[in-house]
Amino acid sequence: MTWNDIFKIAVIIIASAGGIGGVIVAGVRFTSDIIAKNLVNKYQLKLNEKLELYRNKLDRKNYVSKTKFNAEFQIYRDLSSAFFDLVAVVSNLIPDGYIMIPKGEKDADELENELYTETTKCLERAQDVLNKNAPFIPKGFFDAYDAILHECRIQRNVIREKFNCSNLSPDKGKPEIEDYKRTGEINQKLHELNDMIREYLASLEVTE
């Protein structure tokens, strides 16, 4: 609205009001309306700015209740424990690098049998923990854990071949180069998965 428009309106008000009192009343009302409108617009602008900042903050953080956070934290703690134990025993069963081996062939065979048995137990535990918590973790995390589980099972099955009577190979149950390499890959995958989960938990904002 220009000053020209304001002047025209003032003239009309004077003509219709019939006196100075009417002019003052009309002027006060007119001015109040303009001020009120400007205040509303200014407030709305600030409110929109605050809402935009809040939306941006929501994009960076995932807000969860304390109860949900504690439940998720316990799930990842259980998974971390089960898969650490599994990868640790697999790393001894088919090592990626240097490992102490008993001097006698009989002692070495007994150690391998013990590690094989322990690996089977750890596989079952890791599988149970993962599947029981499957509905409560992101699919990406589930798939990553499941992939580690699958490769650990391959390692266990390499050694299991020595108990396979239908396998007549003299080298049955003996790991090959790719098997030793696979153990290193398993360790790397678990390390990377732990980093992803650490970042995910850090992104959660706990609310009361």
C-alpha positions as CSV (number, residue, x, y, z in Angstrom):
1,M,0.0,0.0,0.0
2,T,1.4,3.4,-1.0
3,W,1.1,6.8,0.7
4,N,-1.3,7.8,-2.1
5,D,-3.6,5.0,-1.1
6,I,-3.5,6.0,2.5
7,F,-4.3,9.6,1.7
8,K,-7.3,8.6,-0.4
9,I,-8.6,6.5,2.4
10,A,-8.1,9.3,4.9
11,V,-10.1,11.7,2.7
12,I,-13.0,9.2,2.4
13,I,-13.0,8.7,6.2
14,I,-13.1,12.5,6.8
15,A,-16.0,12.9,4.4
16,S,-18.0,10.1,5.9
17,A,-17.1,10.6,9.6
18,G,-18.4,14.2,9.7
19,G,-15.9,15.5,12.1
20,I,-12.5,15.4,13.7
21,G,-13.6,12.8,16.3
22,G,-14.6,10.4,13.5
23,V,-11.2,11.0,11.8
24,I,-9.3,10.2,15.0
25,V,-11.2,7.0,15.7
26,A,-11.0,5.8,12.1
27,G,-7.3,6.7,12.0
28,V,-6.6,4.7,15.2
29,R,-8.4,1.7,13.9
30,F,-6.7,1.8,10.5
31,T,-3.2,2.1,12.1
32,S,-4.0,-0.7,14.6
33,D,-5.0,-3.0,11.8
34,I,-1.7,-2.3,9.9
35,I,0.4,-2.8,13.1
36,A,-1.4,-6.0,14.0
37,K,-1.0,-7.4,10.5
38,N,2.7,-6.6,10.5
39,L,3.2,-8.2,13.9
40,V,1.4,-11.4,12.7
41,N,3.5,-11.6,9.6
42,K,6.7,-11.0,11.6
43,Y,5.7,-13.7,14.1
44,Q,4.8,-16.2,11.4
45,L,8.2,-15.6,9.7
46,K,10.1,-16.4,12.9
47,L,7.9,-19.4,13.5
48,N,8.6,-20.7,10.0
49,E,12.3,-20.2,10.6
50,K,12.2,-22.1,13.9
51,L,10.2,-24.9,12.3
52,E,12.7,-25.2,9.5
53,L,15.6,-25.4,12.0
54,Y,13.6,-28.1,13.9
55,R,13.0,-30.1,10.7
56,N,16.7,-30.0,9.9
57,K,17.6,-31.2,13.4
58,L,15.1,-34.0,13.0
59,D,16.9,-35.1,9.8
60,R,20.2,-35.4,11.6
61,K,18.9,-37.1,14.8
62,N,16.6,-40.0,15.4
63,Y,14.5,-39.4,18.5
64,V,13.7,-42.4,20.7
65,S,12.4,-42.9,24.1
66,K,14.8,-44.0,26.9
67,T,13.0,-47.3,27.1
68,K,13.5,-48.0,23.4
69,F,17.1,-46.9,23.5
70,N,17.9,-49.2,26.4
71,A,16.2,-52.1,24.6
72,E,18.1,-51.5,21.4
73,F,21.4,-51.1,23.2
74,Q,20.9,-54.4,25.0
75,I,20.1,-56.1,21.6
76,Y,23.3,-54.9,20.0
77,R,25.2,-55.8,23.2
78,D,24.0,-59.4,23.0
79,L,24.7,-59.6,19.2
80,S,28.2,-58.1,19.7
81,S,29.0,-60.6,22.4
82,A,27.7,-63.6,20.5
83,F,29.5,-62.7,17.2
84,F,32.7,-61.7,18.9
85,D,32.9,-65.2,20.5
86,L,32.1,-66.8,17.2
87,V,34.7,-64.9,15.2
88,A,37.3,-65.4,17.9
89,V,36.9,-69.2,17.9
90,V,36.8,-69.3,14.0
91,S,40.0,-67.3,14.0
92,N,41.6,-70.1,16.1
93,L,40.1,-72.9,14.1
94,I,41.3,-71.5,10.7
95,P,43.7,-68.7,11.6
96,D,44.5,-65.8,9.4
97,G,48.2,-65.5,10.3
98,Y,50.4,-66.8,13.1
99,I,49.1,-69.2,15.7
100,M,50.7,-71.6,18.2
101,I,50.2,-75.3,17.4
102,P,50.9,-78.2,19.7
103,K,54.1,-80.1,18.8
104,G,52.5,-83.6,18.7
105,E,50.1,-84.6,15.9
106,K,47.7,-86.1,18.4
107,D,47.7,-83.0,20.5
108,A,47.1,-80.8,17.5
109,D,44.2,-83.0,16.4
110,E,42.6,-82.9,19.8
111,L,42.9,-79.1,19.8
112,E,41.3,-78.9,16.4
113,N,38.4,-81.1,17.5
114,E,37.9,-78.9,20.6
115,L,37.8,-75.8,18.5
116,Y,35.5,-77.4,16.0
117,T,33.0,-78.3,18.8
118,E,33.3,-74.8,20.3
119,T,32.7,-73.3,16.9
120,T,29.5,-75.3,16.4
121,K,28.3,-74.1,19.8
122,C,29.1,-70.5,19.0
123,L,27.4,-70.7,15.6
124,E,24.2,-72.0,17.3
125,R,24.3,-69.2,19.9
126,A,25.0,-66.4,17.4
127,Q,22.2,-67.7,15.1
128,D,19.7,-67.9,17.9
129,V,20.5,-64.3,19.2
130,L,20.3,-62.9,15.6
131,N,17.0,-64.6,14.7
132,K,15.3,-63.8,18.0
133,N,16.1,-60.1,17.5
134,A,15.5,-60.0,13.8
135,P,12.3,-58.0,14.0
136,F,13.9,-55.3,16.2
137,I,16.9,-54.3,14.1
138,P,17.3,-52.7,10.7
139,K,17.4,-55.2,7.8
140,G,20.8,-53.9,6.7
141,F,22.3,-54.8,10.1
142,F,20.5,-58.2,10.1
143,D,21.9,-59.0,6.6
144,A,25.4,-58.0,7.6
145,Y,25.3,-60.3,10.7
146,D,23.8,-63.1,8.6
147,A,26.6,-62.8,6.1
148,I,29.2,-63.2,8.8
149,L,27.3,-66.1,10.2
150,H,27.2,-67.8,6.7
151,E,31.0,-67.4,6.3
152,C,31.7,-68.7,9.7
153,R,29.6,-71.7,8.9
154,I,31.7,-72.3,5.8
155,Q,34.8,-72.3,7.9
156,R,33.4,-74.8,10.3
157,N,32.3,-77.0,7.4
158,V,35.8,-77.1,6.0
159,I,37.0,-78.8,9.2
160,R,33.9,-81.0,9.4
161,E,34.9,-82.7,6.1
162,K,37.4,-84.8,8.0
163,F,34.4,-86.6,9.6
164,N,32.8,-87.2,6.2
165,C,33.2,-90.9,5.4
166,S,32.1,-90.4,1.8
167,N,35.0,-88.0,1.1
168,L,38.0,-90.2,0.2
169,S,40.4,-87.3,-0.3
170,P,43.6,-87.6,1.8
171,D,43.5,-83.8,2.4
172,K,39.9,-83.7,3.6
173,G,39.3,-81.4,6.5
174,K,42.5,-79.4,5.7
175,P,42.0,-75.7,5.1
176,E,43.2,-74.2,1.8
177,I,44.6,-70.7,1.1
178,E,41.2,-69.2,0.4
179,D,39.9,-70.5,3.7
180,Y,42.7,-68.8,5.7
181,K,42.0,-65.6,3.7
182,R,38.3,-65.9,4.5
183,T,39.0,-65.7,8.2
184,G,40.7,-62.3,7.6
185,E,37.7,-61.1,5.7
186,I,35.3,-62.2,8.4
187,N,37.2,-60.2,11.0
188,Q,37.2,-57.2,8.7
189,K,33.4,-57.5,8.1
190,L,32.7,-57.7,11.9
191,H,34.9,-54.6,12.5
192,E,33.1,-52.6,9.8
193,L,29.7,-53.7,11.1
194,N,30.6,-52.6,14.7
195,D,31.6,-49.2,13.3
196,M,28.2,-48.8,11.6
197,I,26.3,-49.8,14.7
198,R,28.4,-47.4,16.8
199,E,27.5,-44.6,14.4
200,Y,23.8,-45.6,14.5
201,L,23.6,-45.6,18.3
202,A,25.4,-42.2,18.4
203,S,22.7,-40.8,16.1
204,L,19.9,-41.6,18.5
205,E,18.7,-38.8,20.7
206,V,17.1,-40.1,23.9
207,T,14.0,-38.3,25.1
208,E,12.2,-38.8,28.4
